[in-house]
Amino acid sequence: MNLADMLSYADIGQLSRIATTYQCECNGNSKNDLIQSILSTVNRRDVFEAQIGAMKLEDLRFINSLLFDARDAFSLEELIARVQQSRFSHPEAEVQPNVMNASVGSESAASEPKKSRSTKAKSKPAGKTKASKEKPQPEAGPRDTISRFKQYGWLFNGYAGPDRYLFQVPADLKERFKETMGRRLASQVIYADEEPHAYRDEQMLIGEDVSQLLTYIHLNEIALTSDGAMYKRNILQLLELFGVKEQLPGKGEWRFGYGRRIKDYPNRLSLLYDYCYYKGWLAETETSLILTPAGKERQAQKMPEPADKLYQFWLRLYKGPVPNIRAIVHWIDKLGSRWVKAETVLNTLTPYIKPFYYDQPATILEQRLISMMMHLGLLRIGEHAEYGQVIRMTPLGRTIVAGQSIEDEAIILNR
């Protein structure tokens, strides 16, 4: 439902609180007047952008986690978990990124709704403030954040049955959030006016290498180590057959969380292997790697695997360590509509990425997301004479990301 629909189901108490937040001048006893005044105020672009511009970084992370979720409704427990996930320390987190302009206001304007004359809201006298200034204000809890978003009219409870205990973001506000955030983030990156002198494009290669992997296993007897991994000789032979060459993981390198074979194989090969394993095409016996009957049938087709299928698998596989992967991929897609300086994309998006054990946000964005998107054929990485490394989405990538319709649960592959 859109904002107007949700307002019509809200009680007059909630409407009054929203009207107070936006300082609406209307008859506080008339539900119709309240709805019309709220809609006319919220629909003003300057008001909406001012609200977004004054939001704290953790609130921006929170709303981003809701905008790209496949579900429309969330329980209170889920929202509390999302708020908690949005609160993490980060070097850039201390500075609010790119406040749109000085007229937006301070963070306190975002966290404390202003009182409106129209709703006759009265506040208690402040009294002496000396003692209160000496005491640090306690950090707002997740429930306070959720309550504040309700007062902005950004979250609504259901109105009947079990939906009463679920929360929704109005559909039209979701799109406005995306548009406003898109302009905000785009203002922080640098675009190249000219094409790079060279770039790397791997469109369609990973799909062909699925067939290469199955054929190699079909034609060779592949022994496995005691840990169930292929020996180095087989890995090197496979990499020679693939359309993209990779370096073997270094000894002692920290590799965990991005698939069941990420510690044994390079990133791209690990994804290919885990995909085939998840599809039921591979079987690991105590001593060897073989194709299952379904794998033999698939190998006989000798057809490349569709890129969108691999993309969907990658999103779900990496969602465990990168819970907001869907949002980050969306912003890479938007920022990469033309050649853009990679460093500025990293600086813009890393504040929205939570560290994963020893993987820092910059490493996650560069190696786990951007590099893998290149391997999936979604984007190109180039070298520009003036801007250094630049990136741009491929036509295939823009189509796949725009048309995604996938299950949202993370994939966990057990050994």
C-alpha positions in Angstrom: 0.0 0.0 0.0 1.0 3.6 -0.5 1.3 6.3 2.1 -2.2 7.6 1.5 -3.7 4.2 2.0 -1.8 3.6 5.2 -2.7 7.0 6.6 -6.4 6.2 6.0 -6.2 3.1 8.3 -4.1 4.9 11.0 -5.9 6.1 14.1 -6.1 9.8 14.9 -3.5 9.5 17.6 -0.8 8.3 15.2 -1.9 10.9 12.6 -1.5 13.6 15.2 2.0 12.4 16.1 3.0 12.4 12.4 1.5 15.9 11.9 3.4 17.2 14.9 6.6 15.8 13.5 6.1 17.7 10.2 4.7 20.8 11.9 1.5 20.6 9.9 -1.0 23.4 10.4 -4.4 21.8 10.4 -7.4 20.8 12.5 -6.0 18.2 14.9 -9.5 16.8 15.5 -10.3 16.1 11.9 -8.8 12.9 10.5 -9.4 14.0 6.9 -7.6 17.4 7.6 -4.7 15.5 9.2 -4.3 13.1 6.3 -4.4 15.9 3.6 -2.0 18.1 5.5 0.5 15.2 6.1 0.4 14.2 2.4 0.9 17.7 1.2 3.9 18.2 3.5 5.5 14.8 3.0 5.1 15.0 -0.8 7.2 18.2 -0.9 10.6 17.2 -2.2 12.5 19.8 0.0 10.9 18.4 3.1 11.6 14.8 2.3 15.2 15.5 1.3 15.7 17.5 4.4 14.5 14.5 6.5 16.9 12.1 4.7 19.7 14.6 4.9 19.4 14.9 8.6 19.3 11.2 9.3 22.2 9.5 11.2 24.3 7.0 9.4 22.9 4.1 11.4 19.3 5.2 10.4 20.3 5.2 6.8 21.7 1.7 7.1 18.4 0.6 8.8 16.1 2.0 6.1 18.4 0.6 3.4 17.9 -2.8 4.9 14.1 -2.5 4.4 14.1 -1.0 1.0 15.5 -4.0 -0.9 14.0 -6.8 1.1 11.7 -9.1 -0.9 9.1 -9.1 1.9 6.6 -6.3 2.5 6.0 -6.8 6.2 8.3 -7.3 9.2 7.7 -8.3 12.8 8.8 -6.1 15.7 11.5 -8.6 16.5 12.8 -8.5 12.9 12.9 -4.7 13.0 14.8 -4.7 16.3 17.4 -7.1 14.8 17.7 -4.8 11.7 18.3 -1.7 13.9 20.9 -3.6 15.9 22.7 -4.8 12.8 22.8 -1.2 11.6 24.8 -0.1 14.6 28.5 -0.9 14.2 31.7 1.1 14.5 33.3 2.2 11.3 36.0 4.9 10.6 33.6 6.9 8.4 30.7 6.3 10.7 31.6 9.2 13.0 31.0 11.7 10.1 27.6 11.9 8.5 28.2 11.4 4.8 27.4 14.3 2.5 24.6 16.2 4.3 22.7 17.7 1.3 22.9 21.3 2.5 23.3 23.4 5.6 19.6 24.1 5.8 18.8 20.4 6.4 19.5 20.8 10.1 21.3 18.8 12.7 21.0 15.2 13.7 18.9 16.2 16.7 16.3 17.4 14.2 16.1 13.9 12.8 16.0 12.2 16.2 13.6 14.5 18.0 10.3 15.4 16.4 9.4 19.1 16.5 6.2 20.2 18.2 3.4 21.6 16.1 1.1 24.5 16.9 -1.7 22.8 14.9 -1.9 19.8 17.2 -1.7 21.8 20.4 1.1 19.6 21.7 2.5 21.1 24.9 5.9 20.4 26.4 6.9 20.7 30.0 9.1 23.7 31.0 12.7 22.9 30.7 13.6 24.3 34.0 17.3 24.3 35.1 19.5 22.4 32.6 22.9 22.6 34.3 22.7 19.1 35.9 21.3 17.6 32.7 24.1 19.0 30.6 26.6 17.3 32.8 25.0 13.9 32.3 25.5 12.2 28.9 22.3 11.4 27.1 21.7 7.6 27.0 21.8 6.0 23.5 18.4 5.4 22.0 17.4 1.8 21.9 16.1 -0.1 18.8 12.5 0.5 20.0 13.1 4.2 20.1 14.3 4.1 16.5 11.3 2.2 15.4 9.0 4.6 17.2 10.7 7.6 15.5 10.3 6.1 12.1 6.6 5.6 12.9 6.3 9.3 13.8 7.8 10.2 10.4 5.1 8.1 8.7 7.8 5.7 7.4 6.6 2.6 9.3 3.0 1.5 9.9 1.4 -1.4 11.7 -1.1 -3.6 10.0 -4.8 -2.8 10.6 -6.5 -6.2 11.0 -5.8 -9.8 12.0 -2.3 -11.0 12.3 -1.1 -8.1 10.2 -1.6 -5.9 13.3 1.7 -7.2 14.6 3.6 -6.5 11.4 5.2 -3.3 10.1 5.3 -2.0 6.6 7.0 0.8 4.7 4.6 2.6 2.2 5.4 1.4 -1.3 5.6 4.9 -2.8 7.9 6.1 0.0 10.2 3.2 -0.8 10.7 4.5 -4.3 11.2 8.1 -3.0 13.8 6.8 -0.6 15.6 5.0 -3.4 15.5 8.1 -5.6 16.7 10.5 -2.9 19.4 8.1 -1.7 20.5 7.6 -5.3 21.0 11.4 -5.8 22.8 11.6 -2.5 25.3 8.8 -3.2 25.8 9.9 -6.9 26.9 13.4 -5.6 29.8 11.7 -3.8 31.4 9.9 -6.7 33.5 11.1 -9.7 32.5 10.1 -13.2 34.9 9.8 -16.2 34.1 11.8 -19.3 36.0 9.4 -21.6 36.3 5.7 -22.0 39.2 4.0 -20.2 42.1 2.9 -22.4 41.6 -0.7 -21.4 39.0 -2.7 -19.4 38.2 -6.2 -18.4 34.8 -7.7 -19.3 33.9 -11.3 -18.4 30.3 -11.5 -19.7 29.1 -15.1 -20.3 32.5 -16.6 -19.3 31.4 -18.0 -15.9 28.4 -19.7 -17.4 30.6 -21.5 -19.9 33.0 -22.5 -17.1 30.2 -24.4 -15.3 30.1 -26.7 -18.3 33.9 -26.9 -18.3 34.0 -27.9 -14.6 31.4 -30.7 -15.1 33.2 -32.0 -18.2 36.6 -32.0 -16.4 35.1 -34.1 -13.6 33.4 -36.4 -16.1 36.6 -37.1 -18.0 39.0 -37.4 -15.1 39.4 -39.4 -11.9 39.8 -36.7 -9.2 41.1 -37.8 -5.8 40.3 -35.7 -2.8 42.3 -34.8 0.3 41.3 -35.9 3.8 39.5 -32.5 4.0 37.5 -33.3 0.9 39.2 -30.8 -1.4 40.8 -31.4 -4.8 44.6 -31.6 -5.0 46.6 -28.7 -6.2 47.4 -30.4 -9.6 43.7 -30.8 -10.4 42.9 -27.2 -9.3 45.7 -25.8 -11.6 44.4 -28.0 -14.5 40.9 -26.6 -14.0 42.1 -23.0 -13.9 43.9 -23.5 -17.2 40.6 -24.7 -18.8 38.6 -21.8 -17.5 38.1 -18.5 -19.3 39.5 -16.6 -16.3 42.7 -17.5 -14.5 43.0 -17.1 -10.7 45.7 -17.3 -8.2 45.6 -20.1 -5.5 44.7 -18.9 -2.0 47.8 -18.1 0.0 48.9 -20.2 2.9 47.4 -19.0 6.2 45.1 -16.6 4.4 41.8 -15.9 6.3 39.0 -17.4 4.2 35.7 -18.2 5.8 31.9 -17.6 5.3 31.7 -17.2 1.6 30.9 -20.8 0.7 31.9 -24.3 1.8 35.0 -24.4 -0.4 36.2 -20.8 -0.1 39.2 -21.8 2.1 40.4 -24.4 -0.5 39.8 -22.7 -3.9 40.1 -19.2 -5.4 36.9 -17.0 -5.2 35.5 -17.7 -8.6 36.3 -21.4 -8.7 34.8 -21.7 -5.2 31.6 -20.1 -6.4 31.4 -22.4 -9.4 32.1 -25.5 -7.3 29.5 -24.6 -4.6 26.9 -23.8 -7.3 27.3 -27.2 -8.8 27.3 -28.9 -5.4 24.1 -27.0 -4.4 22.4 -28.1 -7.7 23.2 -31.7 -6.8 25.5 -32.2 -9.8 28.6 -33.2 -7.7 29.2 -35.8 -5.0 32.2 -36.1 -2.7 33.0 -39.6 -1.7 35.6 -40.5 0.9 38.3 -40.5 -1.7 37.1 -38.9 -4.9 34.9 -36.3 -6.7 32.3 -37.6 -9.1 29.2 -36.5 -11.0 25.8 -37.5 -9.8 23.3 -38.9 -12.3 21.8 -35.4 -12.5 25.3 -34.0 -13.0 26.0 -36.4 -15.9 22.7 -35.4 -17.5 23.6 -31.7 -17.1 27.1 -32.3 -18.4 25.8 -34.0 -21.5 23.9 -30.9 -22.5 27.2 -28.9 -22.9 25.3 -25.7 -22.5 26.5 -22.6 -20.6 24.7 -21.9 -17.3 22.4 -18.8 -17.4 24.1 -15.8 -15.8 21.1 -14.8 -13.8 21.0 -18.2 -12.1 24.6 -17.9 -10.9 23.9 -14.3 -9.8 20.9 -15.4 -7.7 22.9 -18.1 -6.1 25.8 -15.7 -5.4 23.4 -13.2 -3.7 22.1 -15.9 -1.4 25.4 -17.5 -0.7 27.1 -14.2 0.3 24.1 -12.9 2.2 25.3 -14.5 5.4 28.5 -12.4 5.7 27.0 -9.4 3.9 23.4 -9.2 5.1 22.6 -6.0 3.0 24.2 -7.4 -0.2 21.0 -6.7 -2.1 21.1 -3.0 -1.2 24.9 -2.6 -2.0 24.5 -4.3 -5.4 21.6 -2.0 -6.2 23.8 1.1 -5.4 26.8 -0.3 -7.4 24.4 -0.7 -10.3 23.1 2.9 -10.0 26.5 4.5 -9.5 28.0 2.4 -12.3 25.5 3.4 -15.0 28.6 5.0 -16.6 32.3 4.9 -16.0 33.0 6.0 -12.4 36.1 6.2 -10.4 36.3 3.0 -8.3 37.9 4.7 -5.3 35.0 7.1 -4.9 32.5 4.3 -5.0 34.5 2.5 -2.3 34.6 5.6 -0.1 30.8 6.2 -0.7 29.6 2.7 0.1 31.9 1.3 2.7 30.2 3.1 5.6 27.1 1.0 4.8 29.0 -2.4 5.1 29.5 -4.2 8.3 32.9 -5.8 9.0 32.8 -9.6 8.9 35.3 -11.0 11.3 38.7 -10.1 9.8 37.1 -8.9 6.5 37.0 -5.1 6.7 34.3 -3.1 4.7 36.7 -2.0 2.0 37.9 -5.6 1.5 34.3 -6.9 1.4 33.3 -4.3 -1.2 36.3 -4.6 -3.4 37.0 -8.3 -3.3 33.7 -10.0 -2.3 31.3 -7.8 -4.2 32.9 -5.7 -7.1 35.4 -8.4 -8.1 32.7 -11.1 -8.0 30.3 -8.9 -9.9 33.0 -8.7 -12.6 33.4 -12.5 -12.6 29.6 -12.8 -13.0 29.7 -10.6 -16.0 27.7 -7.8 -14.3 30.3 -5.1 -14.5 33.6 -4.1 -16.2 36.8 -2.9 -14.5 39.0 -0.5 -16.5 42.1 1.6 -16.2 41.7 5.3 -16.9 44.6 7.6 -17.6 43.3 10.3 -15.3 41.1 8.5 -12.7 43.0 5.2 -12.3 40.7 2.2 -11.8 37.1 2.8 -13.0 34.1 0.5 -13.1 30.9 0.4 -15.1 27.9 -2.0 -15.2 27.5 -4.2 -18.4 24.3 -4.3 -20.3 23.8 -7.8 -19.1 24.5 -6.7 -15.5 22.0 -3.9 -15.6 19.3 -6.2 -17.0 19.9 -9.0 -14.4 20.1 -6.6 -11.4 16.9 -4.7 -12.5 15.0 -7.9 -13.1 16.0 -9.9 -10.0 13.2 -11.9 -8.4 14.8 -14.3 -6.0 14.3 -16.1 -2.7 15.6 -14.1 0.1 17.0 -16.7 2.5 20.7 -17.0 2.8 22.2 -20.3 1.5 24.3 -22.2 4.0 26.2 -25.2 2.6 27.2 -27.7 5.2 30.2 -29.8 4.8 
